[in-house]
Amino acid sequence: MRTDLDRSPSGDVARTLQDAVTGGRTPGLLAAVDRPRAGTEVHVLGDDGAGRPLRRDTIVRIASITKPVVAVAALGLVEDGVLDLDAPVATWLPELARPTVLRHEAAELDDTVPARRGITLADLLSYRSGIGMLPRFTADLPVQRAYADARLGSDGPPGRYLPPPPDEWLRRLAAIPLIAQPGERWAYQTSGDLLGVLLARVCGRPLPDLLRDRVFAPLGMHDTGFHVPAEQLDRFVPQLAADPAGGFTVVDPVRGAWAAPPPFPSGAAGLVSTLDDLLAFARALRDGGRPLLSPGAVAELTTDRLTDAQRADATMFLDGAGWGLGLCVEPDGRYGWDGGLGTGWRSDPRTGVISLLLTQVLWTGPDGPAQLHGFRAAAHA
């Protein structure tokens, strides 16, 4: 075991993390608790599952923590006057100029009505665009089969297949009816990917270049991107899933889906990053948004947009929390999001405490495993 500490560790945090490794729930992990006055507590424990010790600069797949990163880039464009939260995205995405909507979620794909209005940027950021994964497990519905058949990249473990390039991806998406009228229902995942396509169209540049210039370079996030360059693969880890025998199975190797630039850079789940890069991102939001956003834009980002009914409908994913613009907002005001490939982030605006946990093991369900909740409870106690 190795633990790197910039300040004295919290006993509860250290015990929770050590128990996760020694208890066999993950072969290794990286964690940080950042407190404005007490400093930063950093833990680096265990190995990559193949005997290589993890390092503070180990690169991991952050999956859905990609969503708030892309949301911040979008709000930066709003502040620059390039985009408007309430403007229809069809200005830039004409494929979505005349969307149709299923009469009900179990309807056949030709049983539709016209959308009452266009999809806006605010709809995409609040994940109420009418597209995406239904916010609860349901039967095998026609719209779900259509998403799977289109191979849009939102189902299954990483590396099973590569989604098509953005223009073809959007063409396939536009052929599927909306599951709800824009603004009416929260649905997961696909709005984040569509947001990435929108930003690239608006700026006339690939999403990786846009994020590098607007988010990563200003914050010094040098290890964050949509693939791992060859010279950095020695710091990357395989993606694992727990197996019934108590061990781990590799679902994406080091030289797998992230070893080359992807044809479709996923704005919902495509990034890799490091502990310190994510700390830089979270600190920028905590400290008022600069150099990325104004304090007012951070407030927009972290204000719950959901109605009581929408929040209740999304319980499977949000577990009672709400949703701001690209991230969850909990009832106590904490905000952030978790990645299904084994990562979690929360910031508390009342105390300024930031917690980050990075593993390489798939979470076992939408709520994440016990070690994430135990770590978060200890970190924010």
Backbone hydrogen bonds, N-H to C=O, Kabsch-Sander energy under -0.5 kcal/mol:
donor,donor_aa,acceptor,acceptor_aa,energy
2,R,44,V,-0.6
5,L,3,T,-0.5
6,D,40,T,-0.9
14,A,10,S,-2.7
15,R,11,G,-2.5
16,T,12,D,-2.3
17,L,13,V,-2.3
18,Q,14,A,-2.6
19,D,15,R,-2.6
20,A,16,T,-1.5
21,V,17,L,-1.4
22,T,18,Q,-3.0
23,G,19,D,-2.1
24,G,21,V,-1.6
25,R,20,A,-1.8
26,T,20,A,-1.1
29,L,45,L,-2.3
30,L,358,L,-2.4
31,A,43,H,-2.4
32,A,356,L,-2.3
33,V,41,E,-2.3
34,D,354,I,-2.7
35,R,33,V,-0.6
35,R,39,G,-2.9
39,G,35,R,-2.2
41,E,33,V,-2.9
42,V,4,D,-0.5
42,V,40,T,-0.6
43,H,31,A,-2.7
44,V,2,R,-0.6
45,L,29,L,-2.5
47,D,27,P,-2.0
48,D,52,R,-1.8
54,L,46,G,-2.1
58,T,55,R,-1.9
59,I,235,R,-2.8
60,V,273,S,-2.5
62,I,60,V,-0.5
62,I,271,L,-2.1
63,A,271,L,-0.8
65,I,62,I,-2.3
66,T,63,A,-2.2
67,K,64,S,-1.3
67,K,268,A,-0.6
69,V,65,I,-0.9
70,V,66,T,-2.2
71,A,67,K,-2.2
72,V,68,P,-2.2
73,A,69,V,-1.6
74,A,70,V,-2.1
75,L,71,A,-2.4
76,G,72,V,-2.1
77,L,73,A,-1.6
78,V,74,A,-1.7
79,E,75,L,-2.5
80,D,76,G,-1.5
81,G,78,V,-1.5
82,V,77,L,-2.2
83,L,77,L,-1.2
87,A,84,D,-1.4
89,V,119,I,-3.1
91,T,88,P,-1.0
92,W,89,V,-1.7
93,L,89,V,-2.3
96,L,93,L,-2.4
97,A,94,P,-1.9
101,V,113,V,-3.3
102,L,178,L,-2.7
103,R,111,D,-2.1
107,A,104,H,-2.1
111,D,108,E,-2.1
112,T,110,D,-1.1
113,V,101,V,-2.5
115,A,99,P,-2.2
121,L,84,D,-0.5
121,L,87,A,-1.2
122,A,85,L,-2.8
124,L,120,T,-1.8
125,L,121,L,-2.6
126,S,122,A,-2.2
127,Y,123,D,-0.5
127,Y,124,L,-0.9
128,R,123,D,-2.5
130,G,185,R,-0.5
133,M,188,Y,-2.9
136,R,134,L,-0.6
141,L,139,A,-1.6
145,R,141,L,-2.3
146,A,142,P,-2.1
147,Y,143,V,-2.0
148,A,144,Q,-2.2
149,D,145,R,-2.9
150,A,146,A,-1.9
151,R,147,Y,-0.6
151,R,148,A,-1.1
152,L,147,Y,-1.0
160,R,157,P,-1.1
169,W,165,P,-2.8
170,L,166,P,-2.7
171,R,167,D,-1.9
172,R,168,E,-2.2
173,L,169,W,-2.3
174,A,170,L,-2.8
175,A,171,R,-0.8
175,A,172,R,-0.7
176,I,173,L,-2.0
178,L,100,T,-3.1
179,I,130,G,-3.3
180,A,130,G,-0.6
183,G,128,R,-3.7
184,E,181,Q,-2.4
185,R,181,Q,-0.5
187,A,127,Y,-2.6
188,Y,133,M,-2.2
190,T,188,Y,-1.9
192,G,189,Q,-1.4
193,D,189,Q,-1.0
194,L,190,T,-2.6
195,L,191,S,-2.4
196,G,192,G,-1.7
197,V,193,D,-1.8
198,L,194,L,-2.6
199,L,195,L,-2.6
200,A,196,G,-1.9
201,R,197,V,-2.1
202,V,198,L,-2.8
203,C,199,L,-2.2
204,G,200,A,-1.3
205,R,200,A,-1.3
210,L,206,P,-2.1
211,L,207,L,-2.7
212,R,208,P,-2.0
213,D,209,D,-2.1
214,R,210,L,-2.3
215,V,211,L,-2.4
216,F,211,L,-2.3
217,A,212,R,-3.2
219,L,215,V,-1.3
220,G,216,F,-0.8
220,G,217,A,-1.0
221,M,216,F,-2.8
222,H,220,G,-1.8
224,T,221,M,-1.2
225,G,272,V,-1.5
228,V,258,W,-3.1
232,Q,229,P,-2.2
233,L,229,P,-0.5
233,L,230,A,-1.1
235,R,232,Q,-2.1
236,F,233,L,-1.1
237,V,59,I,-0.8
239,Q,252,D,-3.3
240,L,360,Q,-3.1
241,A,249,T,-2.0
243,D,247,G,-2.3
246,G,243,D,-2.2
249,T,241,A,-3.1
251,V,239,Q,-2.8
251,V,249,T,-0.5
252,D,239,Q,-1.4
256,G,253,P,-1.3
259,A,256,G,-1.6
266,S,264,F,-0.8
267,G,265,P,-0.5
270,G,266,S,-1.9
272,V,225,G,-2.7
273,S,60,V,-2.4
275,L,56,R,-0.6
278,L,274,T,-2.2
279,L,275,L,-2.0
280,A,276,D,-2.0
281,F,277,D,-1.8
282,A,278,L,-2.8
283,R,279,L,-2.8
284,A,280,A,-1.8
285,L,281,F,-1.7
286,R,282,A,-2.4
287,D,283,R,-2.6
288,G,285,L,-1.3
289,G,284,A,-3.2
292,L,289,G,-2.2
293,L,289,G,-2.5
298,V,294,S,-1.9
299,A,295,P,-2.1
300,E,296,G,-1.9
301,L,297,A,-2.4
302,T,298,V,-2.0
303,T,300,E,-1.0
304,D,302,T,-0.5
305,R,323,W,-3.5
311,R,307,T,-2.6
312,A,308,D,-2.3
313,D,309,A,-2.1
314,A,310,Q,-1.3
315,T,312,A,-1.3
316,M,135,P,-0.7
317,F,314,A,-1.1
318,L,314,A,-3.0
319,D,315,T,-2.3
321,A,318,L,-1.9
322,G,329,V,-3.4
324,G,327,L,-2.8
325,L,301,L,-2.3
326,G,125,L,-1.9
326,G,324,G,-0.6
328,C,336,G,-2.4
329,V,322,G,-1.7
330,E,334,R,-3.2
333,G,330,E,-2.4
335,Y,347,S,-2.3
336,G,328,C,-1.5
337,W,345,W,-0.8
339,G,343,T,-2.0
342,G,339,G,-2.1
343,T,339,G,-2.0
344,G,357,L,-2.3
345,W,337,W,-1.3
346,R,355,S,-2.0
347,S,335,Y,-2.8
348,D,353,V,-2.4
352,G,348,D,-2.9
354,I,34,D,-2.2
355,S,346,R,-2.9
356,L,32,A,-2.5
357,L,344,G,-2.5
358,L,30,L,-3.4
359,T,342,G,-2.4
362,L,240,L,-2.5
363,W,340,G,-2.2
368,G,365,G,-1.7
372,L,369,P,-0.8
373,H,369,P,-1.4
374,G,370,A,-3.0
375,F,371,Q,-2.3
376,R,372,L,-2.4
377,A,373,H,-2.3
378,A,374,G,-2.1
379,A,375,F,-2.8
380,H,376,R,-2.1
381,A,378,A,-0.8
